[in-house]
Amino acid sequence: MPYSFHSHSGQFCKHGHGLLEDVVKEAIRKGFHVYGLSEHMPRYADSELYPEEIEAECTPTTLTETFRDFRLEAERLKEAYKGSISLLIGTEIEFINQDYANHIQQLRSESDYVVGSLHHVNSVPIDFSPELYQTALAGAKNSLQTLFVQYFDEQWEMLQAIQPEVVGHFDLIRIFADQSVADQILLEPQVWQRIVRNVDYIIGYGGLFEINSRSWKKGLKDAYPQRNIIQIIKEKGGKFTLSDDCHGPNDVGLFYEKLPNYLLETGIDTIHYLTRQEGKVIVKEHKDILKDEFWTKIQNW
């Protein structure tokens, strides 16, 4: 009965595909027990629009309207399919600058949870394209270590301001870096101490670390987070959840067939998940996750 708490659709995200309802139908077909709908929150300045949004003549106003439409459709789907799946309605946040803290608090009152992600360093998108990643790297004086330090410092600011229930792709900064170099830089003292600081903080307030399988679509060796980070989270008693970071119906359960081996290799046998109980969203524990019959059904997807 595994879970995902990080998803998108082409209906409400320009780099996604397909309808949100088809995402839900696919999650039901594939046997998900709880599935989180977490379209991106709006961005509020013209300078923060992605190239695809500029091409589609989006504006901050239209992004806000699109997000409102998402909320309405998600509520409809939650009711329509309540007999088949438990849907939680969240949002994947942005934290381009400190002004976003106020925007997020307003959105949070209407959300079951938020996915706390960092997609920008020094206001430059890091996961949109290799070219923009290089722009962010240039802003860090072409030092990958400096870029990693900046990323985890900005993540630290986001964590303190928001305390998200789910922390999205903790080490997304690896996405377009040479992986052998990135793995070494993560362990450099200046970077590693920031990772440990952020991990300690998340554990302290009770956040969940998502194991995000979308990294494999990008050709990375490990899921997010990579295994060195997973080990320190485990040692400190952190809690893991699962996310496919789907961007449309075809992505539901994306690379979940690789998760059993990854969980086995990293020694994870307990997953935590969000669920609604007595009108509130709470965290529950799923022990012996690899014994769940969900995994045996993947071969028939």
C-alpha positions as CSV (number, residue, x, y, z in Angstrom):
1,M,0.0,0.0,0.0
2,P,2.8,2.5,-0.6
3,Y,2.5,6.1,-0.9
4,S,3.6,9.3,-2.7
5,F,3.3,12.8,-1.4
6,H,4.8,14.7,-4.3
7,S,3.0,15.0,-7.6
8,H,2.1,17.2,-10.5
9,S,0.0,17.2,-13.7
10,G,0.1,18.9,-17.1
11,Q,-3.3,20.4,-16.2
12,F,-1.7,22.7,-13.6
13,C,2.0,22.6,-14.4
14,K,3.6,23.7,-17.7
15,H,6.4,21.0,-17.5
16,G,3.9,18.3,-16.7
17,H,1.5,16.3,-18.8
18,G,-2.0,14.9,-18.7
19,L,-5.0,15.6,-16.4
20,L,-4.9,15.5,-12.7
21,E,-7.9,13.1,-12.7
22,D,-5.9,10.7,-14.8
23,V,-3.0,10.9,-12.3
24,V,-5.5,9.9,-9.6
25,K,-7.0,7.1,-11.7
26,E,-3.5,5.7,-12.4
27,A,-2.6,5.9,-8.7
28,I,-5.7,3.8,-7.9
29,R,-4.9,1.3,-10.7
30,K,-1.4,0.8,-9.4
31,G,-2.6,0.2,-5.8
32,F,-1.5,3.3,-3.9
33,H,-3.2,3.7,-0.5
34,V,-2.5,7.4,0.1
35,Y,-1.6,9.8,-2.7
36,G,-0.6,13.4,-2.2
37,L,-1.6,16.1,-4.8
38,S,1.0,18.8,-4.5
39,E,1.1,21.1,-7.5
40,H,3.6,24.0,-7.4
41,M,2.6,27.1,-5.5
42,P,2.5,30.3,-7.6
43,R,5.5,32.5,-8.1
44,Y,4.8,36.2,-7.7
45,A,7.2,38.2,-9.9
46,D,7.7,38.3,-13.7
47,S,11.4,37.7,-13.2
48,E,10.6,34.3,-11.5
49,L,8.7,32.9,-14.5
50,Y,10.2,29.9,-16.2
51,P,11.0,30.0,-20.0
52,E,8.1,27.6,-20.7
53,E,5.7,29.9,-18.8
54,I,6.9,33.0,-20.6
55,E,6.4,31.2,-23.9
56,A,2.8,30.3,-22.8
57,E,2.3,34.0,-21.8
58,C,1.7,33.2,-18.2
59,T,1.9,35.9,-15.6
60,P,2.1,35.8,-11.8
61,T,-1.7,36.5,-11.8
62,T,-2.4,33.5,-14.1
63,L,-0.2,31.3,-12.0
64,T,-2.3,32.2,-8.9
65,E,-5.5,31.6,-10.8
66,T,-4.2,28.2,-12.0
67,F,-3.3,27.2,-8.4
68,R,-6.7,28.2,-7.2
69,D,-8.2,26.0,-10.0
70,F,-6.0,23.1,-8.8
71,R,-7.3,23.4,-5.3
72,L,-10.9,23.2,-6.6
73,E,-10.2,20.2,-8.8
74,A,-8.3,18.4,-6.1
75,E,-11.2,18.8,-3.7
76,R,-13.6,17.4,-6.3
77,L,-11.3,14.4,-6.9
78,K,-10.8,13.8,-3.2
79,E,-14.6,13.4,-2.8
80,A,-15.2,11.6,-6.1
81,Y,-12.6,8.9,-5.4
82,K,-12.8,8.6,-1.6
83,G,-14.0,5.0,-1.8
84,S,-10.9,4.0,-3.8
85,I,-8.0,6.1,-2.5
86,S,-7.1,8.6,0.2
87,L,-6.1,11.8,-1.4
88,L,-4.3,14.6,0.5
89,I,-4.1,18.1,-0.9
90,G,-0.8,19.9,-0.5
91,T,1.5,22.1,-2.4
92,E,5.2,22.0,-3.3
93,I,6.5,25.3,-2.1
94,E,9.1,27.7,-3.5
95,F,11.5,29.7,-1.3
96,I,13.2,32.1,-3.8
97,N,13.4,34.7,-1.1
98,Q,12.1,35.4,2.4
99,D,8.9,37.0,1.1
100,Y,7.7,33.6,0.3
101,A,7.3,32.7,3.9
102,N,4.2,35.0,4.1
103,H,2.8,33.6,0.9
104,I,3.3,30.0,2.1
105,Q,1.6,30.6,5.4
106,Q,-1.5,31.9,3.6
107,L,-1.6,28.8,1.4
108,R,-0.9,26.5,4.3
109,S,-4.2,27.2,6.0
110,E,-5.9,25.5,3.1
111,S,-3.5,22.6,2.7
112,D,-3.2,19.2,4.3
113,Y,0.6,19.5,4.1
114,V,3.4,21.2,2.2
115,V,6.4,19.7,0.4
116,G,9.4,21.9,1.3
117,S,11.6,22.1,-1.7
118,L,14.3,24.5,-2.9
119,H,14.5,24.9,-6.6
120,H,16.6,28.1,-6.7
121,V,20.0,29.2,-5.5
122,N,20.6,33.0,-5.5
123,S,17.2,33.2,-7.3
124,V,18.5,31.1,-10.2
125,P,16.6,27.9,-11.0
126,I,18.8,24.8,-10.5
127,D,16.6,22.0,-11.8
128,F,15.0,23.5,-14.9
129,S,17.9,22.9,-17.3
130,P,21.7,22.2,-17.4
131,E,22.1,25.7,-18.8
132,L,20.4,27.4,-15.9
133,Y,22.4,25.2,-13.5
134,Q,25.5,26.5,-15.1
135,T,24.2,30.1,-14.5
136,A,23.8,29.3,-10.9
137,L,27.2,27.8,-10.8
138,A,28.7,30.9,-12.4
139,G,27.0,32.9,-9.6
140,A,28.9,30.8,-7.1
141,K,32.2,31.7,-8.8
142,N,32.2,28.4,-10.7
143,S,32.8,26.6,-7.5
144,L,30.6,23.5,-7.1
145,Q,31.4,23.4,-3.4
146,T,30.3,27.0,-3.0
147,L,27.1,26.3,-4.9
148,F,26.4,23.3,-2.6
149,V,27.0,25.5,0.5
150,Q,24.7,28.1,-0.8
151,Y,22.0,25.6,-1.5
152,F,22.0,24.0,1.9
153,D,22.1,27.5,3.6
154,E,19.1,28.6,1.6
155,Q,17.4,25.3,2.5
156,W,18.2,26.0,6.1
157,E,16.4,29.3,5.9
158,M,13.4,27.6,4.3
159,L,13.3,24.9,6.9
160,Q,13.3,27.4,9.8
161,A,10.7,29.6,8.2
162,I,8.3,26.8,7.1
163,Q,9.0,23.5,8.9
164,P,7.4,21.5,6.0
165,E,5.8,18.3,6.8
166,V,7.6,16.6,3.9
167,V,11.1,17.8,2.8
168,G,11.3,17.5,-1.0
169,H,14.4,16.0,-2.8
170,F,16.7,17.0,0.0
171,D,19.9,17.1,-2.2
172,L,18.4,18.3,-5.5
173,I,21.6,20.3,-6.0
174,R,23.2,17.1,-7.3
175,I,20.9,17.1,-10.3
176,F,23.2,18.4,-13.1
177,A,26.5,18.0,-11.4
178,D,29.1,15.3,-12.3
179,Q,28.0,12.6,-9.9
180,S,31.4,11.3,-8.8
181,V,32.4,14.9,-8.0
182,A,29.1,15.7,-6.3
183,D,29.3,12.7,-4.0
184,Q,32.8,13.9,-2.9
185,I,31.7,17.5,-2.4
186,L,28.8,16.4,-0.2
187,L,31.3,14.9,2.2
188,E,33.5,18.0,2.3
189,P,33.4,19.5,5.9
190,Q,31.9,22.8,4.8
191,V,29.1,21.1,3.0
192,W,28.6,18.1,5.3
193,Q,28.2,20.1,8.5
194,R,25.4,22.0,6.8
195,I,23.7,18.8,5.7
196,V,23.9,17.5,9.3
197,R,22.6,20.8,10.7
198,N,19.6,20.7,8.3
199,V,19.0,17.0,9.1
200,D,19.0,17.7,12.8
201,Y,16.5,20.5,12.4
202,I,14.1,18.4,10.3
203,I,14.2,15.6,12.8
204,G,13.7,18.0,15.7
205,Y,10.4,19.3,14.4
206,G,9.2,16.0,13.1
207,G,9.5,16.4,9.3
208,L,9.6,13.5,6.9
209,F,12.4,13.0,4.4
210,E,11.0,11.8,1.1
211,I,12.9,9.2,-0.8
212,N,12.3,10.6,-4.3
213,S,12.5,8.2,-7.2
214,R,12.5,10.8,-9.9
215,S,16.3,11.2,-9.6
216,W,16.6,8.0,-11.6
217,K,14.9,9.6,-14.5
218,K,17.7,12.2,-14.5
219,G,20.3,9.4,-14.6
220,L,21.5,9.7,-11.1
221,K,22.9,6.7,-9.3
222,D,20.9,7.2,-6.1
223,A,17.5,8.4,-5.3
224,Y,17.1,11.7,-3.4
225,P,18.7,11.7,-0.9
226,Q,21.8,9.8,-1.8
227,R,22.9,7.0,0.5
228,N,25.5,8.9,2.6
229,I,22.8,11.3,3.6
230,I,20.4,8.5,4.2
231,Q,22.8,6.9,6.7
232,I,23.1,10.0,8.8
233,I,19.4,10.5,8.8
234,K,19.0,6.8,10.0
235,E,21.7,7.2,12.6
236,K,19.9,10.2,14.1
237,G,16.4,8.6,14.0
238,G,14.9,10.5,11.1
239,K,11.7,9.4,9.4
240,F,11.4,8.6,5.7
241,T,8.5,8.6,3.3
242,L,8.2,7.8,-0.4
243,S,7.5,10.1,-3.4
244,D,7.4,9.5,-7.1
245,D,7.5,13.3,-8.0
246,C,5.2,12.4,-10.8
247,H,4.5,15.0,-13.6
248,G,1.6,13.2,-15.2
249,P,-0.3,9.9,-15.4
250,N,2.7,8.0,-17.0
251,D,4.9,9.0,-14.1
252,V,2.7,7.6,-11.3
253,G,5.0,5.2,-9.4
254,L,7.9,6.3,-11.5
255,F,10.9,3.9,-10.9
256,Y,9.2,2.4,-7.8
257,E,10.4,-0.9,-9.1
258,K,13.9,0.2,-8.1
259,L,12.9,1.2,-4.6
260,P,13.0,-2.2,-2.9
261,N,16.6,-2.7,-3.8
262,Y,17.4,0.9,-2.7
263,L,15.6,0.5,0.6
264,L,17.3,-2.8,1.1
265,E,20.8,-1.5,0.3
266,T,20.3,1.5,2.6
267,G,18.8,-0.6,5.4
268,I,15.4,1.1,5.5
269,D,12.5,-1.2,6.6
270,T,10.1,1.4,8.1
271,I,8.4,4.1,6.1
272,H,6.2,6.9,7.6
273,Y,3.3,8.4,5.8
274,L,0.7,11.2,6.2
275,T,-2.9,10.3,6.6
276,R,-6.1,11.9,7.7
277,Q,-7.7,10.8,11.0
278,E,-10.5,12.5,12.8
279,G,-10.3,15.5,10.6
280,K,-6.5,16.0,11.1
281,V,-3.5,15.0,9.2
282,I,-1.2,12.8,11.2
283,V,2.0,10.7,10.7
284,K,1.7,6.9,10.8
285,E,4.3,4.2,10.6
286,H,4.5,1.3,8.2
287,K,7.0,-1.3,9.4
288,D,8.4,-4.1,7.2
289,I,7.7,-2.0,4.2
290,L,9.3,-4.4,1.8
291,K,6.9,-7.2,2.8
292,D,3.9,-5.2,1.5
293,E,2.2,-6.9,-1.4
294,F,2.3,-3.7,-3.3
295,W,5.8,-4.5,-4.5
296,T,4.8,-7.9,-6.1
297,K,2.2,-6.1,-8.2
298,I,4.6,-3.7,-9.9
299,Q,5.5,-6.3,-12.5
300,N,1.9,-6.2,-13.7
301,W,1.6,-2.4,-14.1
